[in-house]
């Protein structure tokens, strides 16, 4: 039997604005399946985003949703979680929104280990807001602001999250659609700040500038340049050169921020 996505969607907000071939719809379906797997109730779940193609996603979902300012999703989501710690809080956005304009909020959300899940759809560019290069645009690739090739080194978003203190970090791709819901579900069930980076494709703003002939070619590129972490354990450094690891990359248990903050409140009340 086919999965019933309709019960989680706002039909009056459709059709969506994503270009043909964009991977964001694949990610949205994976998120819906993950939410269903985890049994999250609509009224107990807040989905928060900033600005950009990926950040339009919450508008299509029938949950408590916030479409906030550019780069401020983690700040708004932190406010929601601090006010209502019992809420399931999920952030969604792109690489530019999350790690450039919102980079400072991102690293501090990781550092605090607040119990939320951040899904970053990495399509290597600012797709909606002008086609500018982002911190995830590969060196040498073209964007509207790097017409002769990007001179900057690219962020490894997963390593950035681990270094900043996130306690669950995973990576998937839009090509490996059946893996997305499993990674997101595990992230939601983890107690702490979880980051799921999804390597995505942008055929319009990124693909055309960088000479990809079709969406199929872009999807095959995601397939050919990624390796599951378990398979990587059996491969040599030469075989792994140029490859990107997928799967659960990091997981640990640490004190969760809202619980620690509640202890501060208790100490303050006891001192009165």
N, C-alpha and C positions, 0 to 999 in steps of 0.2 A: 504494500500500500504506500502511495506517495505521502511524503511528509506534508502536514497541513500548516503552511506558512501564514495563511490568511488570518488566522486568529491572533497573530502578533503584529499585524500591519494596520496602518491607517489608510484605507483605500481612497479616501478623499484627497490624500497627498500624492497620489500616483497619477501619471507616470513619473518616474524619477528623472533627475537631470543629468545622470551620468552618460558619458559618450558610449557608443557601441564599442564593445571590446574592453571597456574598463573593468578592472577586477574588483571594484568596491562592492558590487552586487553579490559576488561570490563570498566576500567576507561577511556581508550582512546576513546572508543565509546561514553561514557557519555560526555566527553569533546567535541567531535565533535558535538553531538546533542545540547550541550549548546551553542557552537559558532554559530550554525545554528539558534537557537532560538533567540540569541541576534543580529543576522544579521551582524556579523563582516565580513569585507572584508579581503580577504587573504593578500592583499598588505598593509593593515593598521594594521596587527596583527603580533606580534613577540612572538614566543614561545621559551623559554629559559630553558636549563637544565644543570646539571653538569655531573657527572659520575655515572654509576650504571645501574641496570636493568631498573628501572623506567625512568632514564634519557635518555634511548635510544628512548623514545616516540617521541620527535620532529622530528627525522629522517624519520618517516613514514608519517608525515603530510605535506601537500603542502601549507606551509605558509612561512613567514620570520622566519627562525629558527637558533638558536645558540646552539651548543653542546659544553659546556665550560669545564673548569678545575674542578676537584673534589671539591665540596663544594662551588664553586664560582658563582653559578647561580644567586643568589640575587645581587651580586656585578655587574656582567655583565648586568643583567636586569635593575638595577638602572641606569647604564650608558646609556642604550638605552632610558629609560624613560626621563632622564634629557636632552638628546640631541634631542629627538623627543617626547615631552609631549603628542602630539596628537595620538601617537601609542597606540594600545591595547596590553598590555604586560602581558603574562601569563607564570609563572614558573611552571615546573614540576620536581619532583624528589622523592627520597626515604627518609626514616627516618634517615639513616646514612648520606647521602649527605646533607640533610637539617638541621639536628639538632646536628650532631657531627662535622664533618669536616667543615660544613658550618654554624655551630651554631651562631658564632659571626655575620656573615653577616645577618643571619635570624633575630636575635633580633633587629639589628639596622634598618633593613627594616621595621619591625613592629613599632619601635619607631618613625621613620620618617613619617609614614602613607603615603607613596608614593603610588600612584594609580596603583596598580598591583594586580594580583591574583596569589597566590602560592598554587598549589595542591601538597600535600605531601602524597605519597602512603606509608603507614606504614605497612610493612610486618614483622616488629620486628627483622630485621636482615640485614646484608650486604649480599645480595644474589649473586651478580656477582663477587665481589672482594675478595672472600675467606671464606665467611660464618662466619665472626666475629660477636660478639655481638654488638648491637648498643645501643644508649641511650633509645630506646623503647623496648628492649628485656625484657620481664617480669622477675622479680626476680625468680631465681631457674631454669629457662629454659636454654637449652644447645645451644652452638654455637661452632665453631671451636676453639675459644679462651677461652671458658668457658665449657670445656668438663665435668666438675663435677657440673655444674650449675652456673648460673650468680648470683654473690653476690650483684650486684648493684640494687638500686631501679630504676624503669623506669620513664622516663619523661612522663608527661601528655602533649602532644604536644599542644593541644587546650588551656589548662591553661597557658602554657608557652607563646603562642602567645598573649593571652589576657593580661597577666602580662607585656609583652614587649610593648604593645601599639597598636596592630592590632585592627582595628575598625569593622571588620567583621570576625567572626570565626564560622565555621561549621564543622560537622563531619558526614561522611557516611560510608558505608561498600561496599565491592565488592559484597556481597550477595544481598544487596538492590539496584540492578542495576538501577531501574527506578527512584530512588531518586537522583542519582549522577548528572545527567544533570541539575536537578532543583536547587540543591545546588550550582553548579558551575555557572549557569546562574545568580543566585542572587548575587553571589560573583563578577562576572564580571560587573554587573550593579551597584554595590556599589561603591561610590566614596571614595577611600581610600585603605589602604592595607588590602587585604582579604586573609584569610587562610582557605583552605578546606582540612581537614585531611580525607583520605580515608583508613579505616582499610582494609587491603589487605591480601592475603595469598601467601605464598611461599612454595609450596609442596616439592620442591627439597632440598633446603638448610636448611630451618627451620622445615618443617613438618616431614621429615624423622628423624632428630635428636631428635625431641620431641614426637615421637611415635604416630603421627597422621597416621591412617591407610589408609586414602584416601583424595582426594580433597573434596569429599562430606562431610566427617567428619569435615574438616577445615571450609568449608562454613557454615555448621550447627552450628559450634562453634561461628562464627561471628553472626549468627542469634540469638542464644540463650543467648549470653552475652551482647547484646545491647538493649537499650530501647529508643524510641523516647522521646524527651524532654516533649512533651505534655502529653504523657502517664505517665511519671515519676512524674508529678505534683500530680497525684492521688494515688501514691504508697507510702508505708511506708518506713522508713529507712531500715528496715529488708528486705523488698522486693527488695530494690535497692542495697543491699550489693553484691559486685562483678560485678555489671552491669556498662556498659559504655553508656553514653548518646549520642544520634545521633540527627541530625537536626541542625538548626541555634542556636548556643549556646550564641552568643554575637553579638550585633550590636549597633553602635553609630555613630553620625556625628561629625567630627572634621575637622579642616583645613587640606587641602591636600598639600603635600610637594612641588610639582612642582609649584603650584600656589604661595605658600609662597616664594619660591626661586625667582620666577619672580619678586616679589615685592622688594626683595633685589637688584636685577639687576636694577630695575627702580630707586631705591634710590641712587644707586651708580652712575648711569648715570646722575641723576639730580644734584649730588654733584660736577660734573666735571666743 
